[in-house]
């Protein structure tokens, strides 16, 4: 599953730089997570880094994006493949 940020977010700015997939961004009111980029840090870390640093525990699994570990790993591989890198 991808993760999501709930409205309990206090915009503390600690989660965004921790995301290895650059899936976290500042939305109109609070930070948000792009579920198409979120791998729950599978492929990078053992635990989701945003969840580890969040001081208010407002980052649950996104119920609309049910993905198992294998699917998250495939997403990680797709996101990190050389063909997905931006070209100069």
Z-matrix of the N, CA and C atoms (Angstrom, degrees):
N
C 1 1.454
C 2 1.514 1 110.08
N 3 1.264 2 115.39 1 144.74
C 4 1.454 3 119.68 2 169.73
C 5 1.524 4 106.88 3 -76.06
N 6 1.304 5 115.55 4 164.13
C 7 1.458 6 120.61 5 177.11
C 8 1.522 7 108.78 6 -100.97
N 9 1.331 8 115.31 7 167.40
C 10 1.463 9 121.17 8 176.79
C 11 1.525 10 108.52 9 -142.59
N 12 1.308 11 116.16 10 159.43
C 13 1.460 12 121.13 11 177.82
C 14 1.523 13 107.39 12 -110.34
N 15 1.323 14 115.60 13 127.42
C 16 1.464 15 120.67 14 -177.55
C 17 1.531 16 111.02 15 -87.50
N 18 1.323 17 115.32 16 173.54
C 19 1.463 18 119.67 17 -178.37
C 20 1.523 19 113.76 18 -72.21
N 21 1.319 20 117.86 19 1.99
C 22 1.467 21 120.26 20 172.19
C 23 1.530 22 111.47 21 -77.48
N 24 1.332 23 116.78 22 -7.48
C 25 1.468 24 122.65 23 -179.74
C 26 1.527 25 109.94 24 -54.20
N 27 1.332 26 115.89 25 135.28
C 28 1.466 27 121.10 26 179.78
C 29 1.532 28 111.76 27 -106.37
N 30 1.334 29 117.05 28 11.91
C 31 1.465 30 122.14 29 179.21
C 32 1.527 31 112.42 30 53.44
N 33 1.313 32 115.59 31 46.47
C 34 1.464 33 120.02 32 -177.31
C 35 1.526 34 112.63 33 -80.95
N 36 1.317 35 117.42 34 -10.39
C 37 1.463 36 123.20 35 175.80
C 38 1.528 37 115.68 36 73.45
N 39 1.326 38 119.76 37 10.81
C 40 1.464 39 118.65 38 -177.62
C 41 1.524 40 113.33 39 -86.40
N 42 1.320 41 118.21 40 -24.36
C 43 1.463 42 120.04 41 -176.07
C 44 1.525 43 113.45 42 -77.65
N 45 1.310 44 117.53 43 -40.46
C 46 1.467 45 121.40 44 -173.41
C 47 1.531 46 113.35 45 -54.21
N 48 1.323 47 119.95 46 -50.86
C 49 1.466 48 118.65 47 -178.28
C 50 1.530 49 113.98 48 -70.47
N 51 1.317 50 117.69 49 -14.79
C 52 1.467 51 120.92 50 -179.67
C 53 1.521 52 113.30 51 -82.10
N 54 1.325 53 118.41 52 -15.43
C 55 1.458 54 121.75 53 -174.89
C 56 1.525 55 111.12 54 -78.61
N 57 1.338 56 117.67 55 114.64
C 58 1.463 57 119.82 56 -178.78
C 59 1.530 58 113.65 57 -71.10
N 60 1.326 59 117.49 58 -16.71
C 61 1.464 60 121.43 59 -179.43
C 62 1.521 61 113.21 60 -99.59
N 63 1.329 62 116.75 61 0.84
C 64 1.464 63 122.00 62 -176.95
C 65 1.526 64 111.35 63 54.91
N 66 1.339 65 115.15 64 40.40
C 67 1.461 66 121.57 65 -179.26
C 68 1.526 67 112.48 66 -87.62
N 69 1.318 68 117.63 67 -15.03
C 70 1.466 69 121.64 68 -176.41
C 71 1.524 70 109.50 69 -97.76
N 72 1.327 71 114.80 70 133.60
C 73 1.459 72 120.33 71 -179.91
C 74 1.525 73 108.96 72 -147.06
N 75 1.323 74 115.68 73 158.34
C 76 1.463 75 120.75 74 178.41
C 77 1.518 76 109.09 75 -80.80
N 78 1.326 77 115.14 76 117.52
C 79 1.457 78 121.58 77 177.63
C 80 1.514 79 110.37 78 -85.45
N 81 1.332 80 117.46 79 -166.59
C 82 1.466 81 120.72 80 -178.83
C 83 1.532 82 113.58 81 -61.18
N 84 1.344 83 116.53 82 -33.23
C 85 1.468 84 118.94 83 -177.50
C 86 1.529 85 112.92 84 -125.51
N 87 1.326 86 116.88 85 -38.33
C 88 1.469 87 121.65 86 -178.21
C 89 1.526 88 108.88 87 -137.76
N 90 1.315 89 114.91 88 172.02
C 91 1.464 90 118.99 89 175.36
C 92 1.521 91 109.39 90 -67.49
N 93 1.318 92 115.34 91 150.85
C 94 1.456 93 122.19 92 179.57
C 95 1.521 94 109.06 93 -133.91
N 96 1.332 95 115.85 94 162.48
C 97 1.458 96 121.77 95 177.88
C 98 1.516 97 108.57 96 -121.37
N 99 1.324 98 116.20 97 128.04
C 100 1.463 99 121.33 98 175.33
C 101 1.528 100 107.02 99 -76.72
N 102 1.334 101 118.60 100 110.35
C 103 1.466 102 120.44 101 -175.92
C 104 1.527 103 113.35 102 -65.50
N 105 1.319 104 117.19 103 -17.60
C 106 1.463 105 120.42 104 178.84
C 107 1.521 106 112.01 105 -80.27
N 108 1.339 107 116.72 106 -14.25
C 109 1.465 108 121.50 107 177.28
C 110 1.528 109 112.30 108 -108.24
N 111 1.323 110 117.54 109 -18.21
C 112 1.470 111 120.98 110 -176.08
C 113 1.523 112 110.72 111 -77.23
N 114 1.336 113 115.76 112 125.13
C 115 1.462 114 121.85 113 175.39
C 116 1.525 115 110.75 114 -115.54
N 117 1.327 116 117.28 115 13.02
C 118 1.462 117 122.40 116 -173.40
C 119 1.525 118 109.96 117 55.12
N 120 1.317 119 115.95 118 28.35
C 121 1.461 120 125.32 119 -179.75
C 122 1.530 121 113.50 120 69.18
N 123 1.348 122 117.80 121 9.36
C 124 1.464 123 120.86 122 174.05
C 125 1.522 124 107.37 123 -58.18
N 126 1.315 125 115.80 124 132.81
C 127 1.452 126 121.69 125 -177.33
C 128 1.517 127 112.94 126 93.85
N 129 1.318 128 116.74 127 -20.17
C 130 1.462 129 121.49 128 179.46
C 131 1.530 130 111.76 129 -111.69
N 132 1.329 131 116.26 130 -49.99
C 133 1.465 132 122.30 131 -174.57
C 134 1.522 133 109.85 132 -139.62
N 135 1.321 134 116.30 133 166.28
C 136 1.470 135 121.42 134 177.74
C 137 1.523 136 112.41 135 -76.16
N 138 1.314 137 116.92 136 -26.88
C 139 1.464 138 122.57 137 -177.64
C 140 1.524 139 109.57 138 -131.25
N 141 1.339 140 117.33 139 149.38
C 142 1.470 141 119.20 140 175.41
C 143 1.530 142 110.55 141 -60.76
N 144 1.310 143 116.04 142 122.40
C 145 1.457 144 120.35 143 -176.23
C 146 1.518 145 113.28 144 -67.27
N 147 1.325 146 117.62 145 -35.21
C 148 1.464 147 119.71 146 179.77
C 149 1.529 148 110.80 147 -63.90
N 150 1.317 149 116.27 148 -39.09
C 151 1.466 150 120.77 149 178.68
C 152 1.528 151 109.87 150 -65.04
N 153 1.331 152 116.02 151 -38.77
C 154 1.469 153 120.63 152 -179.23
C 155 1.524 154 112.75 153 -62.80
N 156 1.341 155 117.05 154 -36.83
C 157 1.466 156 119.67 155 -174.74
C 158 1.523 157 114.32 156 -96.66
N 159 1.317 158 118.73 157 -12.37
C 160 1.461 159 121.44 158 -176.24
C 161 1.535 160 111.51 159 -65.52
N 162 1.330 161 117.65 160 120.17
C 163 1.467 162 119.49 161 -177.70
C 164 1.525 163 114.18 162 -77.65
N 165 1.337 164 118.61 163 -13.03
C 166 1.463 165 120.14 164 -177.53
C 167 1.528 166 113.03 165 -117.17
N 168 1.319 167 117.94 166 7.49
C 169 1.473 168 122.89 167 177.09
C 170 1.524 169 112.30 168 50.76
N 171 1.338 170 115.50 169 55.80
C 172 1.468 171 120.11 170 -177.71
C 173 1.526 172 112.26 171 -113.39
N 174 1.347 173 117.29 172 27.29
C 175 1.461 174 120.21 173 -177.04
C 176 1.534 175 109.94 174 -125.10
N 177 1.335 176 116.85 175 82.96
C 178 1.466 177 120.79 176 176.96
C 179 1.533 178 111.37 177 -89.51
N 180 1.307 179 115.99 178 176.78
C 181 1.462 180 121.26 179 173.22
C 182 1.531 181 108.60 180 -68.99
N 183 1.316 182 115.81 181 144.19
C 184 1.464 183 121.89 182 -178.96
C 185 1.532 184 108.05 183 -83.51
N 186 1.332 185 118.48 184 115.54
C 187 1.467 186 120.28 185 -176.41
C 188 1.525 187 114.10 186 -65.23
N 189 1.311 188 117.74 187 -20.52
C 190 1.456 189 121.08 188 -179.48
C 191 1.526 190 114.30 189 -85.66
N 192 1.329 191 117.05 190 -4.03
C 193 1.457 192 121.00 191 -178.14
C 194 1.525 193 110.05 192 -131.39
N 195 1.317 194 116.09 193 70.74
C 196 1.458 195 121.76 194 179.34
C 197 1.520 196 109.45 195 -75.78
N 198 1.336 197 117.01 196 113.22
C 199 1.456 198 122.82 197 -179.97
C 200 1.523 199 108.71 198 -135.91
N 201 1.330 200 116.10 199 134.64
C 202 1.455 201 118.82 200 176.12
C 203 1.527 202 109.54 201 -84.34
N 204 1.315 203 116.06 202 174.70
C 205 1.471 204 120.86 203 -176.12
C 206 1.538 205 111.19 204 -59.08
N 207 1.320 206 117.68 205 -39.92
C 208 1.470 207 120.92 206 179.81
C 209 1.531 208 110.95 207 -63.27
N 210 1.314 209 117.18 208 -41.78
C 211 1.465 210 121.08 209 177.97
C 212 1.528 211 110.49 210 -64.76
N 213 1.334 212 116.50 211 -40.66
C 214 1.465 213 120.35 212 177.65
C 215 1.525 214 110.43 213 -64.00
N 216 1.343 215 116.93 214 -38.26
C 217 1.464 216 120.32 215 178.64
C 218 1.530 217 110.48 216 -66.25
N 219 1.318 218 117.10 217 -39.82
C 220 1.467 219 120.34 218 176.88
C 221 1.528 220 110.64 219 -63.08
N 222 1.328 221 116.75 220 -39.25
C 223 1.463 222 120.73 221 177.60
C 224 1.527 223 109.50 222 -64.44
N 225 1.338 224 116.57 223 -44.02
C 226 1.465 225 121.44 224 177.36
C 227 1.533 226 110.50 225 -57.04
N 228 1.337 227 117.06 226 -47.25
C 229 1.460 228 121.34 227 -179.17
C 230 1.533 229 111.11 228 -62.67
N 231 1.321 230 116.38 229 -39.57
C 232 1.461 231 120.31 230 178.10
C 233 1.528 232 111.03 231 -66.04
N 234 1.327 233 116.55 232 -42.77
C 235 1.464 234 120.90 233 -178.38
C 236 1.516 235 112.71 234 -69.32
N 237 1.319 236 117.52 235 -28.88
C 238 1.466 237 120.77 236 -175.32
C 239 1.523 238 113.48 237 -103.48
N 240 1.312 239 117.75 238 2.08
C 241 1.459 240 119.63 239 -179.89
C 242 1.527 241 109.62 240 -69.02
N 243 1.322 242 117.54 241 147.32
C 244 1.475 243 120.38 242 -179.41
C 245 1.538 244 112.85 243 -57.06
N 246 1.316 245 117.67 244 -29.82
C 247 1.474 246 119.53 245 -178.92
C 248 1.523 247 112.31 246 -72.57
N 249 1.354 248 118.01 247 -17.24
C 250 1.468 249 119.90 248 178.86
C 251 1.520 250 112.27 249 -92.87
N 252 1.339 251 117.35 250 -4.93
C 253 1.463 252 120.83 251 -179.66
C 254 1.528 253 109.41 252 -71.09
N 255 1.338 254 116.38 253 143.55
C 256 1.478 255 119.05 254 177.44
C 257 1.524 256 110.60 255 -63.99
N 258 1.285 257 115.94 256 142.18
C 259 1.473 258 120.55 257 179.10
C 260 1.521 259 109.39 258 -91.81
N 261 1.337 260 115.74 259 144.22
C 262 1.486 261 119.73 260 -178.57
C 263 1.518 262 112.49 261 -67.49
